[in-house]
Amino acid sequence: MHIPDGFLNAGVSVATGAAAAGVVGYGLYRAREELDEKSVPLLALGAAFIFAAQMLNFPVAGGTSGHFLGGMLAAVLLGPWLGGLVLTLVLLVQCLGFADGGLTALGANVFNMAVIGTVATYFLFRGLKAVLPRRRPYFLAAAGLGAWLSVVLASGACAVELALSGTSPLSVALPAMLGIHAVIGVGEAVITALVLSVVLAVRPDLVRTYDLPGPSAVPVDSEVSR
Amino acid sequence: MEARKKGIYLFILAGFLVSAALALLVSPWASSAPDGLEKVAEEKGFIEKAEETEPAWDSAPIPDYAVPGLTEKAVDEESGEVVEEPTKLATALAGLVGTAAVFLIAWGLALVLKKRDRKGAVGVS
């Protein structure tokens, strides 16, 4: 849902750009404290994986395609602030390097996908995680549901911006955008849960927001034999 | 603990290879159908607003995820005319270059942002 040049008016571009800059600026400030030896390479890997995965459009209903967004995945792996920075960097490279998403819409795209689809949705994920039983399948379910929400809410924000810009009335753009992205979001949920379950199986210590007891990184047997 | 620390680079390398392989080998076969927003713009009749607008940034080195210069002749499905289209190789290379570039830029940015270790802490851990 990368918005091209021409869809948004100046007011919406500036307002979303300012909001995005504020959140990204706070993220840069938080990054200083949060980045450590483990999260530096993990941030690089997260950004590279999300860039690659965003190229893989999969067909959905009616001659439409969707692709992975990765906001929830980045936030679960790295926390909301580093996750938001990852999405922002990917969007910046896509805009300047690959002409994907307009430069005048970059602020809105960062707002939709990094602020709404990553930072804001992270806090919904945290709420879900808090009310669900503290076990790995529920953690993955919360992440999957969060991933679906991230795509749907980002598409809703996009529709509101189109309406405020006078490009398409909200009564037209909102149901159309929410409808198609409710389907695309299922792909997002499946990919997010799948990737997280692989990382949790191999290196659970790399999932920053995973704080559950249960099967830990060090098997009980090896503790005893030491 | 030291082994876990070293192990992370193995994980990062494996993860990068998976990402690069997805970009290089799978992206040429990704769906070229319009995405959610494009489709809505077509159906609701505002796609022209983008098509009629000059891009604000026209210096992208790899526009539309295809390395320039690698094209082949193909028949356009709608108009029936013969057009130059990017080859699968152009897309694959764009994916590989982009994935590697994002990886390096992100790593560099993270190092710059990371709080410098205090001098007194050197050699402790």
Interface residues (C-beta under 8 A of the other chain):
Chain A: M1 H2 I3 P4 D5 G6 F7 L28 A31 R32 E33 L35 D36 E37 K38 S39 V40 P41 L42 L43 A44 L45 G46 A47 A48 F49 F51 A52 A53 M55 L56 N57 F58 P59 V60 G62 G63 T64 S65 G66 H67 L85 V86 L89 V90 V93 C95 L96 G97 F98 A99 D100 G102 L103 T104 S155 C158 L162 T167 S168 V172 A173 A176 M177 I180 H181 I184 V202 R203 D205 L206 A217
Chain B: R4 K5 G7 I8 Y9 F11 I12 G15 F16 V18 S19 A20 L22 A23 V26 S27 A30 S31 S32 A33 P34 D35 G36 L37 K39 V40 A41 E43 K44 F46 K49 A50 E51 E52 T53 E54 P55 A56 W57 D58 A60 P61 I62 P63 D64 Y65 A94 G95 G98 T99 A100 A101 V102 F103 L104 I105 A106 W107 L109 A110 L111 L113 K114 K115
